[in-house]
Amino acid sequence: MSNVYVVTGAGPVGWTVAEQLAERGERVRILTRSGNGPEHPLVERVVGDAQDHAQLSAAFKGAIAVFHCIHGSAYRATAWQAELPSSEQSVLKAAGEAGAVVVFPESLYSYSEPGQLMTESSPRTATGGKRGVRTQLLHARAEAKAPTASVVAGDFFGPRVRMAHAGERMIPTILAGRKLRVVGSADQPHSFTYVADLARAMIAAARTPSAWNAVWHAPTGPALTQRQLAQTFARAAGVEAPAVGVIPGWTLRAAGTFSTDARELAETLYQFERPFVMDSSVSEAALGVSPTPLPEAAAATVEWWRQQK
């Protein structure tokens, strides 16, 4: 097959990228260990391991772009360090042999001055823990022989986004009419990115050679507090806005002395205790993308959650 777009991973980002490409009439091959992925006539679901060179070479045959959307098996720095660099190197090598550009979804973790407005030209030199792993991955991509593009997003929300501050921690609680508890602060501005907008930006980057070998920002609307985002979801659902309580940072930091999960979450508390805001205007102009209006994105998100049992 020629002119195939390959997606590795069928999490919320990989699934959405594959779905959007197929809806545009493109042929898609999605590689996962489980054989999962959208059911669509233009989507070929392949079982394989992203660290197996032979399997990658077969999956990337005929590919013009690869969207590498696989994340660590656990939200821990040790898991990320053990799994992500080697996986990305395998993908970059196979993509280089196939002559395909590799597009990565990326986070704001590597930004070393998060207290400032984060733009495409902001420094990305964070060290230590999960933040340092993300910095390492960006450096390795910049040195790869295959062309790459990294598209940075804020915290996700949207269909299929479960493990997120604006996912299973928030929306089911709102729909159930219960009190919502958020980490850090309920009233600090924070950038949230609709997952469908990230997917559109990744596809646009793959199709724009002048955008290769650079870091871009997914189209992201004005920053919202966690309270404002919860109120937006409540309006979209037609329910009462929830009461919002806060899990203070000192609680998580204290719990981190004996809980690995709490310690890993506490590492990124700075993102919620103070303003954590990104700007995507440069990327929107370069890639020809813009954020979905918030009421529309919230409605689609709520509708997806209502369909889940």
Residue pairs with C-beta under 8 A, 6 or more apart in sequence:
1 27
1 29
1 61
1 62
2 62
3 26
3 27
3 62
3 64
4 27
4 28
4 29
4 61
4 62
4 63
4 64
5 21
5 26
5 27
5 28
5 29
5 63
5 64
5 65
5 66
5 67
5 206
6 28
6 29
6 30
6 31
6 59
6 60
6 63
6 65
6 66
6 67
6 100
7 14
7 17
7 18
7 21
7 28
7 29
7 30
7 31
7 37
7 66
7 67
7 69
8 14
8 30
8 31
8 32
8 50
8 66
8 67
8 68
8 69
8 70
8 91
9 31
9 32
9 50
9 68
9 69
9 70
9 71
10 18
10 30
10 32
10 34
10 36
10 37
11 69
11 70
11 71
11 160
12 156
12 158
12 159
12 160
12 161
12 162
12 195
13 69
13 105
13 156
13 195
13 198
13 199
13 202
14 30
14 32
14 37
14 67
14 69
14 70
15 37
15 38
15 160
16 158
16 159
16 160
16 195
16 196
16 198
16 199
17 67
17 69
17 199
17 202
17 203
18 28
18 30
18 37
18 38
18 40
18 43
19 38
19 40
19 199
20 196
20 199
20 200
20 203
21 28
21 42
21 203
22 28
22 38
22 40
22 41
22 42
22 43
23 40
25 42
26 42
27 42
27 44
28 40
28 42
28 43
28 44
29 43
29 44
29 46
29 59
29 63
30 36
30 37
30 38
30 43
30 44
30 45
30 46
31 46
31 47
31 48
31 50
31 55
31 56
31 59
32 45
32 46
32 47
32 48
33 47
33 48
33 49
34 47
35 45
35 46
35 47
36 45
37 43
37 45
46 59
48 55
48 56
48 58
48 59
49 55
50 56
50 68
50 70
50 87
50 90
50 91
51 86
51 87
51 90
52 90
53 90
53 93
53 94
56 90
56 91
56 94
57 94
57 97
57 98
59 94
60 66
60 94
60 95
60 97
60 98
60 100
61 98
62 98
63 95
63 98
63 100
64 99
64 100
64 101
64 206
65 100
65 101
65 102
65 103
65 206
65 207
66 91
66 95
66 98
66 100
66 101
66 102
66 103
67 102
67 103
67 104
67 202
67 203
67 206
68 87
68 88
68 91
68 102
68 103
68 104
69 104
69 105
70 87
71 84
72 79
72 80
72 83
72 84
73 79
73 83
75 130
75 163
75 261
75 264
75 265
76 130
76 260
76 264
77 129
77 130
77 132
77 133
77 264
77 267
80 130
80 133
81 133
84 133
84 137
85 133
85 136
85 137
85 140
88 104
88 137
88 140
88 141
89 140
91 102
92 102
92 140
92 141
92 144
92 145
92 146
92 148
93 146
95 101
95 102
95 146
96 144
96 145
96 146
100 146
101 146
101 147
101 148
101 149
101 206
101 209
101 212
102 141
102 144
102 146
102 147
102 148
102 149
103 148
103 149
103 150
103 151
103 202
103 203
103 205
103 206
104 137
104 141
104 148
104 149
104 150
104 151
105 150
105 151
105 153
105 198
105 202
106 134
106 138
106 150
106 151
106 152
106 153
106 215
107 134
107 152
107 153
108 114
108 118
108 152
108 153
108 154
108 191
108 271
108 276
108 278
109 126
109 130
109 131
109 133
109 134
109 268
110 124
110 125
110 126
110 131
110 134
110 135
110 138
111 118
111 122
111 123
111 124
111 126
112 123
112 124
112 125
112 126
112 127
113 122
113 123
114 270
114 271
114 274
114 276
115 274
115 275
116 122
117 277
117 278
117 279
118 191
118 277
118 278
118 279
119 217
119 278
119 279
119 282
120 214
120 215
120 216
120 217
120 282
120 283
121 282
124 135
124 138
124 215
125 135
126 132
126 134
126 135
127 135
129 264
129 267
130 264
130 267
130 268
131 267
131 268
138 150
138 215
141 148
141 150
142 148
142 213
147 209
147 212
147 213
148 212
148 213
149 202
149 205
149 206
149 211
149 212
149 213
149 214
149 215
149 216
150 214
150 215
150 216
151 198
151 201
151 202
151 205
151 215
151 216
151 217
151 218
151 283
152 215
152 216
152 217
152 218
152 278
153 193
153 195
153 198
153 217
153 218
153 220
154 190
154 191
154 192
154 193
154 218
154 220
154 276
154 278
155 164
155 165
155 166
155 190
155 191
155 192
155 193
155 271
156 164
156 166
156 167
156 192
156 193
156 194
156 195
156 198
157 164
157 166
157 167
157 192
157 193
157 194
157 195
157 229
157 297
157 301
158 194
158 195
158 196
158 297
158 300
158 301
158 304
159 195
159 196
159 300
159 301
159 304
160 195
160 304
161 167
161 195
161 301
162 168
165 182
165 183
165 226
165 272
166 192
166 229
166 233
169 182
170 180
170 182
170 226
170 229
170 230
170 233
171 233
171 301
171 302
171 305
172 305
173 179
173 180
173 242
174 180
174 230
174 233
174 234
174 237
174 239
174 242
175 237
175 239
175 302
175 305
175 306
177 239
177 240
177 242
178 242
179 242
179 243
179 244
179 245
180 230
180 242
180 243
180 244
180 245
181 244
181 245
181 246
181 247
182 226
182 227
182 230
182 244
182 245
182 246
182 247
182 272
183 246
183 247
183 249
183 252
183 265
183 269
183 272
184 246
184 247
184 248
184 249
184 269
184 271
184 272
184 273
185 225
185 226
185 246
185 272
185 273
185 274
186 225
186 226
186 227
186 244
186 245
186 246
187 225
187 226
187 227
188 225
188 226
188 272
188 273
188 274
188 275
188 276
189 223
189 224
189 225
189 275
189 276
189 277
190 223
190 224
190 225
190 226
190 271
190 272
190 275
190 276
190 277
191 220
191 223
191 276
191 277
191 278
192 220
192 221
192 223
192 224
192 229
193 218
193 219
193 220
193 291
194 220
194 221
194 291
194 292
194 297
194 301
196 292
196 297
196 300
197 218
197 219
197 220
197 289
197 291
197 292
197 297
198 218
200 219
200 289
201 216
201 217
201 218
201 219
201 283
201 287
201 289
202 218
204 211
204 287
204 288
204 289
205 211
205 212
205 216
205 287
208 286
208 287
210 286
211 286
211 287
216 283
216 286
216 287
217 278
217 279
217 280
217 282
217 283
218 280
218 283
218 289
219 280
219 283
219 284
219 289
219 290
219 291
220 278
220 280
220 291
221 291
221 293
221 294
223 275
223 276
223 277
223 278
224 232
224 294
226 244
226 272
227 244
230 241
230 242
230 244
231 241
232 294
232 295
232 298
233 298
233 301
233 302
234 240
234 241
234 242
235 241
235 295
235 298
236 295
236 298
236 299
236 301
236 302
237 302
237 306
249 266
249 269
249 273
252 262
252 265
252 266
252 269
253 266
253 269
255 262
255 263
255 266
256 262
256 263
256 264
256 265
256 266
257 263
270 276
280 291
283 289
284 290
284 291
291 297
